[in-house]
Amino acid sequence: MKAFKGNTAKYLTAMMGLVLIIAIFSFHKSPSLNNKVKNLGFEKETLYLVQRGTTGKLGNVAKEFNISNKYASHLGIGFIENNTLTIYHVYVDKNPQNTFLYIESIDNFIKPEDLNYLSVWKLKNIAPTKFNAVKNSLIQSEKEKINFDFNFDESDKAYYCSEYIVKELKKNGVEIMTEHKKDLSGMIKQILKKDTLTYFPVDGFENTHKAVKIFEWIK
């Protein structure tokens, strides 16, 4: 009986040790998304496009308007400031400053609880002078009262996420995509009161060779 108990204790100890080893190995094998992003080695004087995807109703509706990307539903643009990737993006909800323009770190950008996708793209052939012009233009936009473009119409102060980025870049001679057309039906057609929507898709730049993908995460 003592031998049986002794063998059982040894077996349990061995199993606990094995579980601990697996847990430690798994931790090192699968670092958090935040750590993966921090290890990307972002470069100064470089512009980045950052896509994220969420599983909520709003995110799923947005994905239907992509050209080919099945996961992305939102787009931001960023650059390194104070050793952190700072992202500018227009979102459908107002922020505490009573505007729809958000300026936040990559850590905050990936905070949505229903986040299931992230990709980071580096814009190609951006000279230092061009980078500074775009950066200054983005900073200047902080002073504007930017609204969300719920109707997807041409407007000077109302934008949806990808429209804001396209126009800020275009001001400084950088073009990353052209407009895309999609026939509408059902509830979206009734809400927008349009048969066809002309817009800039969240993934509209992916096949234009204007940017290179340096990171992608799918939950």
C-alpha positions in Angstrom: 0.0 0.0 0.0 2.9 2.4 0.9 4.5 1.5 -2.4 1.3 2.3 -4.3 1.0 5.7 -2.5 4.6 6.4 -3.2 4.3 5.6 -6.9 1.2 7.8 -7.1 2.9 10.7 -5.5 5.9 10.4 -7.9 3.4 10.2 -10.8 1.6 13.3 -9.8 4.9 15.2 -9.2 6.1 14.1 -12.7 2.8 15.2 -14.3 2.9 18.6 -12.5 6.4 19.1 -13.7 5.4 18.3 -17.3 2.4 20.7 -17.1 4.7 23.4 -15.9 7.2 22.8 -18.7 4.4 22.9 -21.3 3.1 26.2 -19.8 6.5 27.8 -19.8 7.1 26.6 -23.4 3.7 27.8 -24.6 4.3 31.3 -23.0 7.6 31.7 -24.8 6.2 30.2 -28.0 3.1 32.5 -28.2 4.0 36.0 -27.0 1.1 38.5 -26.7 0.0 40.6 -29.6 1.4 43.7 -27.8 4.9 42.1 -27.5 4.8 41.0 -31.2 4.0 44.6 -32.2 6.8 46.0 -30.0 9.3 43.7 -31.6 8.6 44.9 -35.2 11.3 47.5 -35.1 9.4 50.5 -36.5 11.6 53.0 -38.3 11.7 56.8 -37.9 10.7 59.0 -40.8 8.5 56.2 -42.1 4.7 56.1 -42.6 2.7 53.0 -41.7 -0.8 51.9 -42.6 -2.4 49.8 -39.9 -5.5 47.7 -40.4 -7.5 46.1 -37.7 -10.5 43.9 -37.7 -13.3 43.3 -35.1 -16.1 40.8 -34.8 -18.9 43.2 -33.8 -21.8 44.1 -36.1 -20.1 47.3 -37.3 -16.8 45.5 -38.1 -18.6 42.8 -40.0 -20.6 45.3 -42.1 -17.4 47.2 -43.0 -15.7 44.0 -44.2 -18.4 43.5 -46.8 -17.0 46.5 -48.6 -13.5 45.3 -48.9 -12.1 44.2 -52.3 -10.4 41.0 -51.1 -9.4 41.2 -47.4 -11.8 39.1 -45.3 -10.6 40.4 -42.0 -9.8 44.2 -42.0 -12.6 46.6 -41.0 -10.7 49.7 -40.0 -7.6 51.7 -41.2 -5.2 54.1 -39.5 -2.0 55.8 -40.5 1.0 56.3 -38.2 4.6 57.2 -37.6 7.1 56.9 -34.7 6.9 59.7 -32.1 8.6 59.5 -28.7 9.6 55.9 -29.6 6.0 54.8 -30.0 4.0 54.2 -33.2 1.3 56.9 -33.0 -1.8 56.3 -35.1 -4.2 58.8 -36.6 -7.6 57.4 -37.5 -11.2 58.5 -37.9 -13.7 56.3 -36.1 -17.5 56.2 -36.0 -17.7 57.2 -32.3 -16.8 60.6 -30.9 -13.8 60.8 -28.6 -13.7 62.8 -25.4 -12.4 65.9 -27.4 -15.8 65.9 -29.2 -14.2 64.9 -32.6 -14.1 61.7 -34.6 -10.4 61.9 -35.1 -8.3 59.7 -32.8 -4.6 60.1 -32.1 -3.4 57.1 -30.1 -0.6 54.7 -29.6 -0.5 51.3 -31.2 -1.3 49.7 -27.8 -4.5 51.6 -27.6 -5.4 51.1 -31.2 -5.4 47.3 -30.6 -7.4 47.4 -27.4 -10.9 46.5 -28.7 -12.1 43.4 -26.9 -13.4 41.9 -30.1 -10.2 42.4 -32.1 -9.5 39.5 -34.3 -7.1 40.9 -37.0 -4.2 43.3 -37.3 -1.8 44.0 -40.1 0.9 46.6 -40.5 2.1 48.0 -43.8 5.1 50.2 -44.6 4.6 52.9 -47.3 7.3 52.6 -50.0 9.4 55.4 -51.5 8.6 58.1 -49.0 11.5 60.6 -49.0 12.2 62.5 -45.7 10.8 65.7 -47.1 7.6 63.9 -48.1 7.4 62.2 -44.8 7.7 65.5 -42.9 5.0 67.1 -45.1 2.5 64.2 -44.4 3.4 64.3 -40.7 2.8 68.0 -40.5 -0.5 67.6 -42.4 -1.7 64.9 -39.9 -0.7 67.1 -36.9 -2.5 70.0 -38.5 -5.7 68.0 -38.8 -5.8 67.7 -35.0 -6.8 71.3 -34.9 -9.8 70.7 -37.3 -13.2 69.6 -36.0 -13.5 66.4 -38.0 -16.8 64.6 -38.3 -17.6 61.1 -39.5 -18.8 60.8 -43.1 -21.9 58.7 -42.4 -23.3 59.4 -45.9 -20.0 58.6 -47.8 -20.2 61.9 -49.6 -17.5 64.4 -50.6 -16.9 66.7 -47.7 -14.1 69.0 -46.5 -14.5 68.1 -42.8 -16.3 64.7 -42.7 -14.5 61.5 -43.4 -14.6 57.7 -42.9 -11.4 56.0 -41.9 -9.8 55.3 -45.3 -11.1 58.5 -46.9 -9.3 60.6 -44.2 -6.0 58.8 -44.9 -6.3 59.0 -48.7 -7.0 62.7 -48.6 -4.3 63.6 -46.1 -1.7 61.7 -48.2 -3.0 63.2 -51.5 -2.6 66.7 -50.1 1.1 65.9 -50.1 1.4 64.2 -53.5 1.1 60.6 -52.2 -1.6 58.4 -53.8 -2.2 54.9 -52.4 -5.5 53.9 -54.1 -8.3 55.0 -56.3 -12.0 54.9 -55.6 -14.0 51.7 -55.9 -17.6 51.2 -56.9 -20.0 48.7 -55.4 -23.7 48.1 -56.1 -25.9 48.3 -53.0 -28.8 46.3 -51.9 -31.0 45.6 -48.9 -30.7 47.7 -45.7 -27.5 49.5 -46.7 -29.2 50.7 -49.9 -32.1 52.0 -47.9 -29.9 53.7 -45.3 -27.6 55.4 -47.8 -30.4 56.0 -50.4 -28.0 55.1 -53.2 -27.9 52.3 -55.8 -24.1 52.5 -56.1 -21.5 53.5 -53.6 -18.2 55.0 -54.7 -15.6 54.9 -51.9 -12.1 54.1 -50.7 -12.0 50.5 -49.3 -10.0 49.7 -46.2 -7.9 47.3 -48.3 -7.9 49.4 -51.5 -4.1 49.9 -51.3 -3.1 46.3 -50.9 -2.6 45.5 -54.6 -1.2 48.9 -55.7 2.4 48.1 -54.7 2.5 51.4 -52.7 3.1 49.6 -49.4 4.6 46.4 -48.2 3.1 44.2 -45.4 5.5 43.8 -42.5 3.1 42.1 -40.0 -0.2 40.2 -39.9 -2.0 38.6 -37.0 -5.3 36.6 -37.3 -7.0 35.4 -34.1 
